[in-house]
Amino acid sequence: MLATIAPQQKANSMTMAGVMLTALCAAWDEWGMKILA
């Protein structure tokens, strides 16, 4: 049971990290434009 859940959990963590990183980059672009403008 654990053997099948562990890889999936890791994949979910990687996906979530990717989503967070993408959101952070988008927010940084938005704030960066406001600060530099």
PQR file of N, CA, C, O and H, with PARSE charges and radii, in Angstrom:
ATOM      1  N   MET A   1       0.838  -1.196   0.000 -0.4000 1.5000
ATOM      2  CA  MET A   1       0.000   0.000   0.000 -0.0000 2.0000
ATOM      3  C   MET A   1       0.880   1.256   0.000  0.5500 1.7000
ATOM      4  O   MET A   1       0.728   2.131  -0.852 -0.5500 1.4000
ATOM      5  N   LEU A   2       1.793   1.329   0.961 -0.4000 1.5000
ATOM      6  CA  LEU A   2       2.663   2.503   1.047 -0.0000 2.0000
ATOM      7  C   LEU A   2       3.529   2.659  -0.198  0.5500 1.7000
ATOM      8  O   LEU A   2       3.827   3.773  -0.629 -0.5500 1.4000
ATOM      9  H   LEU A   2       1.916   0.618   1.653  0.4000 1.0000
ATOM     10  N   ALA A   3       3.928   1.521  -0.769 -0.4000 1.5000
ATOM     11  CA  ALA A   3       4.799   1.567  -1.944 -0.0000 2.0000
ATOM     12  C   ALA A   3       4.103   2.257  -3.116  0.5500 1.7000
ATOM     13  O   ALA A   3       4.757   2.890  -3.945 -0.5500 1.4000
ATOM     14  H   ALA A   3       3.686   0.616  -0.419  0.4000 1.0000
ATOM     15  N   THR A   4       2.782   2.135  -3.183 -0.4000 1.5000
ATOM     16  CA  THR A   4       2.056   2.752  -4.293 -0.0000 2.0000
ATOM     17  C   THR A   4       1.699   4.205  -3.983  0.5500 1.7000
ATOM     18  O   THR A   4       1.569   5.024  -4.893 -0.5500 1.4000
ATOM     19  H   THR A   4       2.251   1.621  -2.509  0.4000 1.0000
ATOM     20  N   ILE A   5       1.542   4.519  -2.708 -0.4000 1.5000
ATOM     21  CA  ILE A   5       1.157   5.880  -2.316 -0.0000 2.0000
ATOM     22  C   ILE A   5       2.352   6.840  -2.335  0.5500 1.7000
ATOM     23  O   ILE A   5       2.223   7.989  -2.757 -0.5500 1.4000
ATOM     24  H   ILE A   5       1.648   3.854  -1.969  0.4000 1.0000
ATOM     25  N   ALA A   6       3.511   6.363  -1.876 -0.4000 1.5000
ATOM     26  CA  ALA A   6       4.687   7.223  -1.764 -0.0000 2.0000
ATOM     27  C   ALA A   6       5.047   7.942  -3.070  0.5500 1.7000
ATOM     28  O   ALA A   6       5.196   9.164  -3.054 -0.5500 1.4000
ATOM     29  H   ALA A   6       3.615   5.430  -1.533  0.4000 1.0000
ATOM     30  N   PRO A   7       5.195   7.233  -4.204 -0.5600 1.5000
ATOM     31  CA  PRO A   7       5.541   7.926  -5.454  0.2800 2.0000
ATOM     32  C   PRO A   7       4.482   8.949  -5.848  0.5500 1.7000
ATOM     33  O   PRO A   7       4.810  10.028  -6.341 -0.5500 1.4000
ATOM     34  N   GLN A   8       3.225   8.616  -5.634 -0.4000 1.5000
ATOM     35  CA  GLN A   8       2.138   9.532  -5.987 -0.0000 2.0000
ATOM     36  C   GLN A   8       2.222  10.780  -5.118  0.5500 1.7000
ATOM     37  O   GLN A   8       2.034  11.898  -5.600 -0.5500 1.4000
ATOM     38  H   GLN A   8       2.958   7.740  -5.233  0.4000 1.0000
ATOM     39  N   GLN A   9       2.505  10.581  -3.831 -0.4000 1.5000
ATOM     40  CA  GLN A   9       2.614  11.710  -2.904 -0.0000 2.0000
ATOM     41  C   GLN A   9       3.765  12.623  -3.330  0.5500 1.7000
ATOM     42  O   GLN A   9       3.653  13.848  -3.280 -0.5500 1.4000
ATOM     43  H   GLN A   9       2.657   9.673  -3.440  0.4000 1.0000
ATOM     44  N   LYS A  10       4.864  12.012  -3.747 -0.4000 1.5000
ATOM     45  CA  LYS A  10       6.025  12.791  -4.182 -0.0000 2.0000
ATOM     46  C   LYS A  10       5.679  13.570  -5.446  0.5500 1.7000
ATOM     47  O   LYS A  10       6.062  14.730  -5.594 -0.5500 1.4000
ATOM     48  H   LYS A  10       4.955  11.017  -3.788  0.4000 1.0000
ATOM     49  N   ALA A  11       4.953  12.927  -6.353 -0.4000 1.5000
ATOM     50  CA  ALA A  11       4.553  13.590  -7.589 -0.0000 2.0000
ATOM     51  C   ALA A  11       3.646  14.771  -7.274  0.5500 1.7000
ATOM     52  O   ALA A  11       3.772  15.835  -7.880 -0.5500 1.4000
ATOM     53  H   ALA A  11       4.641  11.984  -6.233  0.4000 1.0000
ATOM     54  N   ASN A  12       2.733  14.584  -6.328 -0.4000 1.5000
ATOM     55  CA  ASN A  12       1.830  15.665  -5.946 -0.0000 2.0000
ATOM     56  C   ASN A  12       2.610  16.828  -5.344  0.5500 1.7000
ATOM     57  O   ASN A  12       2.300  17.992  -5.602 -0.5500 1.4000
ATOM     58  H   ASN A  12       2.630  13.720  -5.836  0.4000 1.0000
ATOM     59  N   SER A  13       3.618  16.511  -4.547 -0.4000 1.5000
ATOM     60  CA  SER A  13       4.442  17.547  -3.927 -0.0000 2.0000
ATOM     61  C   SER A  13       5.194  18.333  -4.996  0.5500 1.7000
ATOM     62  O   SER A  13       5.290  19.558  -4.924 -0.5500 1.4000
ATOM     63  H   SER A  13       3.870  15.566  -4.338  0.4000 1.0000
ATOM     64  N   MET A  14       5.723  17.627  -5.979 -0.4000 1.5000
ATOM     65  CA  MET A  14       6.456  18.284  -7.055 -0.0000 2.0000
ATOM     66  C   MET A  14       5.527  19.185  -7.853  0.5500 1.7000
ATOM     67  O   MET A  14       5.889  20.305  -8.215 -0.5500 1.4000
ATOM     68  H   MET A  14       5.645  16.631  -6.038  0.4000 1.0000
ATOM     69  N   THR A  15       4.316  18.680  -8.126 -0.4000 1.5000
ATOM     70  CA  THR A  15       3.345  19.463  -8.885 -0.0000 2.0000
ATOM     71  C   THR A  15       2.959  20.712  -8.106  0.5500 1.7000
ATOM     72  O   THR A  15       2.890  21.804  -8.671 -0.5500 1.4000
ATOM     73  H   THR A  15       4.022  17.770  -7.832  0.4000 1.0000
ATOM     74  N   MET A  16       2.709  20.553  -6.815 -0.4000 1.5000
ATOM     75  CA  MET A  16       2.319  21.686  -5.977 -0.0000 2.0000
ATOM     76  C   MET A  16       3.446  22.710  -5.927  0.5500 1.7000
ATOM     77  O   MET A  16       3.200  23.916  -5.968 -0.5500 1.4000
ATOM     78  H   MET A  16       2.765  19.666  -6.356  0.4000 1.0000
ATOM     79  N   ALA A  17       4.678  22.230  -5.839 -0.4000 1.5000
ATOM     80  CA  ALA A  17       5.830  23.133  -5.813 -0.0000 2.0000
ATOM     81  C   ALA A  17       5.917  23.910  -7.122  0.5500 1.7000
ATOM     82  O   ALA A  17       6.229  25.101  -7.130 -0.5500 1.4000
ATOM     83  H   ALA A  17       4.879  21.251  -5.805  0.4000 1.0000
ATOM     84  N   GLY A  18       5.638  23.223  -8.227 -0.4000 1.5000
ATOM     85  CA  GLY A  18       5.666  23.872  -9.537 -0.0000 2.0000
ATOM     86  C   GLY A  18       4.595  24.945  -9.640  0.5500 1.7000
ATOM     87  O   GLY A  18       4.834  26.028 -10.175 -0.5500 1.4000
ATOM     88  H   GLY A  18       5.385  22.256  -8.221  0.4000 1.0000
ATOM     89  N   VAL A  19       3.416  24.635  -9.125 -0.4000 1.5000
ATOM     90  CA  VAL A  19       2.308  25.591  -9.165 -0.0000 2.0000
ATOM     91  C   VAL A  19       2.641  26.817  -8.313  0.5500 1.7000
ATOM     92  O   VAL A  19       2.402  27.954  -8.721 -0.5500 1.4000
ATOM     93  H   VAL A  19       3.222  23.755  -8.691  0.4000 1.0000
ATOM     94  N   MET A  20       3.190  26.571  -7.133 -0.4000 1.5000
ATOM     95  CA  MET A  20       3.548  27.673  -6.240 -0.0000 2.0000
ATOM     96  C   MET A  20       4.628  28.550  -6.877  0.5500 1.7000
ATOM     97  O   MET A  20       4.575  29.777  -6.793 -0.5500 1.4000
ATOM     98  H   MET A  20       3.384  25.648  -6.801  0.4000 1.0000
ATOM     99  N   LEU A  21       5.602  27.905  -7.512 -0.4000 1.5000
ATOM    100  CA  LEU A  21       6.687  28.642  -8.147 -0.0000 2.0000
ATOM    101  C   LEU A  21       6.157  29.491  -9.298  0.5500 1.7000
ATOM    102  O   LEU A  21       6.568  30.638  -9.476 -0.5500 1.4000
ATOM    103  H   LEU A  21       5.645  26.908  -7.581  0.4000 1.0000
ATOM    104  N   THR A  22       5.238  28.915 -10.079 -0.4000 1.5000
ATOM    105  CA  THR A  22       4.640  29.644 -11.193 -0.0000 2.0000
ATOM    106  C   THR A  22       3.861  30.849 -10.689  0.5500 1.7000
ATOM    107  O   THR A  22       3.956  31.942 -11.248 -0.5500 1.4000
ATOM    108  H   THR A  22       4.905  27.984  -9.934  0.4000 1.0000
ATOM    109  N   ALA A  23       3.084  30.636  -9.620 -0.4000 1.5000
ATOM    110  CA  ALA A  23       2.290  31.729  -9.047 -0.0000 2.0000
ATOM    111  C   ALA A  23       3.212  32.812  -8.499  0.5500 1.7000
ATOM    112  O   ALA A  23       2.936  34.003  -8.644 -0.5500 1.4000
ATOM    113  H   ALA A  23       3.007  29.748  -9.166  0.4000 1.0000
ATOM    114  N   LEU A  24       4.304  32.395  -7.871 -0.4000 1.5000
ATOM    115  CA  LEU A  24       5.254  33.346  -7.306 -0.0000 2.0000
ATOM    116  C   LEU A  24       5.891  34.185  -8.413  0.5500 1.7000
ATOM    117  O   LEU A  24       6.042  35.399  -8.271 -0.5500 1.4000
ATOM    118  H   LEU A  24       4.529  31.428  -7.753  0.4000 1.0000
ATOM    119  N   CYS A  25       6.263  33.535  -9.511 -0.4000 1.5000
ATOM    120  CA  CYS A  25       6.858  34.254 -10.640 -0.0000 2.0000
ATOM    121  C   CYS A  25       5.862  35.244 -11.229  0.5500 1.7000
ATOM    122  O   CYS A  25       6.232  36.368 -11.569 -0.5500 1.4000
ATOM    123  H   CYS A  25       6.140  32.549  -9.627  0.4000 1.0000
ATOM    124  N   ALA A  26       4.611  34.839 -11.353 -0.4000 1.5000
ATOM    125  CA  ALA A  26       3.581  35.717 -11.903 -0.0000 2.0000
ATOM    126  C   ALA A  26       3.387  36.928 -10.998  0.5500 1.7000
ATOM    127  O   ALA A  26       3.275  38.057 -11.476 -0.5500 1.4000
ATOM    128  H   ALA A  26       4.311  33.926 -11.077  0.4000 1.0000
ATOM    129  N   ALA A  27       3.348  36.689  -9.686 -0.4000 1.5000
ATOM    130  CA  ALA A  27       3.173  37.774  -8.724 -0.0000 2.0000
ATOM    131  C   ALA A  27       4.387  38.696  -8.763  0.5500 1.7000
ATOM    132  O   ALA A  27       4.248  39.917  -8.681 -0.5500 1.4000
ATOM    133  H   ALA A  27       3.440  35.772  -9.298  0.4000 1.0000
ATOM    134  N   TRP A  28       5.578  38.111  -8.887 -0.4000 1.5000
ATOM    135  CA  TRP A  28       6.807  38.900  -8.923 -0.0000 2.0000
ATOM    136  C   TRP A  28       6.808  39.793 -10.158  0.5500 1.7000
ATOM    137  O   TRP A  28       7.197  40.957 -10.073 -0.5500 1.4000
ATOM    138  H   TRP A  28       5.691  37.119  -8.954  0.4000 1.0000
ATOM    139  N   ASP A  29       6.377  39.264 -11.309 -0.4000 1.5000
ATOM    140  CA  ASP A  29       6.312  40.060 -12.535 -0.0000 2.0000
ATOM    141  C   ASP A  29       5.367  41.236 -12.335  0.5500 1.7000
ATOM    142  O   ASP A  29       5.678  42.363 -12.720 -0.5500 1.4000
ATOM    143  H   ASP A  29       6.062  38.318 -11.378  0.4000 1.0000
ATOM    144  N   GLU A  30       4.213  40.969 -11.730 -0.4000 1.5000
ATOM    145  CA  GLU A  30       3.207  42.009 -11.534 -0.0000 2.0000
ATOM    146  C   GLU A  30       3.723  43.094 -10.592  0.5500 1.7000
ATOM    147  O   GLU A  30       3.631  44.283 -10.896 -0.5500 1.4000
ATOM    148  H   GLU A  30       3.961  40.053 -11.418  0.4000 1.0000
ATOM    149  N   TRP A  31       4.267  42.677  -9.443 -0.4000 1.5000
ATOM    150  CA  TRP A  31       4.777  43.654  -8.475 -0.0000 2.0000
ATOM    151  C   TRP A  31       6.017  44.348  -9.005  0.5500 1.7000
ATOM    152  O   TRP A  31       6.215  45.542  -8.779 -0.5500 1.4000
ATOM    153  H   TRP A  31       4.341  41.711  -9.196  0.4000 1.0000
ATOM    154  N   GLY A  32       6.861  43.586  -9.719 -0.4000 1.5000
ATOM    155  CA  GLY A  32       8.085  44.163 -10.281 -0.0000 2.0000
ATOM    156  C   GLY A  32       7.760  45.301 -11.236  0.5500 1.7000
ATOM    157  O   GLY A  32       8.427  46.336 -11.228 -0.5500 1.4000
ATOM    158  H   GLY A  32       6.700  42.617  -9.902  0.4000 1.0000
ATOM    159  N   MET A  33       6.738  45.109 -12.057 -0.4000 1.5000
ATOM    160  CA  MET A  33       6.336  46.147 -13.012 -0.0000 2.0000
ATOM    161  C   MET A  33       5.855  47.391 -12.266  0.5500 1.7000
ATOM    162  O   MET A  33       6.168  48.516 -12.658 -0.5500 1.4000
ATOM    163  H   MET A  33       6.196  44.268 -12.063  0.4000 1.0000
ATOM    164  N   LYS A  34       5.095  47.185 -11.194 -0.4000 1.5000
ATOM    165  CA  LYS A  34       4.564  48.316 -10.422 -0.0000 2.0000
ATOM    166  C   LYS A  34       5.691  49.082  -9.737  0.5500 1.7000
ATOM    167  O   LYS A  34       5.675  50.311  -9.679 -0.5500 1.4000
ATOM    168  H   LYS A  34       4.840  46.272 -10.876  0.4000 1.0000
ATOM    169  N   ILE A  35       6.665  48.344  -9.222 -0.4000 1.5000
ATOM    170  CA  ILE A  35       7.774  48.983  -8.503 -0.0000 2.0000
ATOM    171  C   ILE A  35       8.700  49.722  -9.474  0.5500 1.7000
ATOM    172  O   ILE A  35       9.133  50.842  -9.203 -0.5500 1.4000
ATOM    173  H   ILE A  35       6.678  47.345  -9.269  0.4000 1.0000
ATOM    174  N   LEU A  36       8.993  49.086 -10.599 -0.4000 1.5000
ATOM    175  CA  LEU A  36       9.926  49.682 -11.555 -0.0000 2.0000
ATOM    176  C   LEU A  36       9.289  50.772 -12.405  0.5500 1.7000
ATOM    177  O   LEU A  36       9.982  51.663 -12.895 -0.5500 1.4000
ATOM    178  H   LEU A  36       8.641  48.176 -10.820  0.4000 1.0000
ATOM    179  N   ALA A  37       7.992  50.709 -12.581 -0.4000 1.5000
ATOM    180  CA  ALA A  37       7.307  51.666 -13.460 -0.0000 2.0000
ATOM    181  C   ALA A  37       7.360  53.076 -12.878  0.5500 1.7000
ATOM    182  O   ALA A  37       6.835  54.012 -13.481 -0.5500 1.4000
ATOM    183  H   ALA A  37       7.429  49.985 -12.184  0.4000 1.0000
TER
END
